[in-house]
Amino acid sequence: MIRKWLRSLQKPSQSPPPKCDICALSATNYMKIEVKSLDLNELSKVLLRLCDGCKDEALSKYNNNGLPAPIIRWNKEGD
């Protein structure tokens, strides 16, 4: 009886924060990478959980300028 009462006072267990896939620190960012095979037939999508330091490293490695991909607007009229 007392054990049930004590268990009711405990906090509900929370899931731990996600860990960085590279360095195992607390992840704050998600990065989605698409990878094609050499024969260009198969497309694989990979979701990475990254901390701030690893995110900067991955952006500098895969995006030489360190800038996000540009957003291109397309009009049907051709303006």
Buried (B, 14 or more C-beta within 10 A) or exposed (E): EEEEEEEEEEEEEEEEEEEBBBEEBEBBBEBEEEEEEEEEEEEEEEEBBBBEEBBEBBBEEEEEEEEEEEEEEEEEEEE
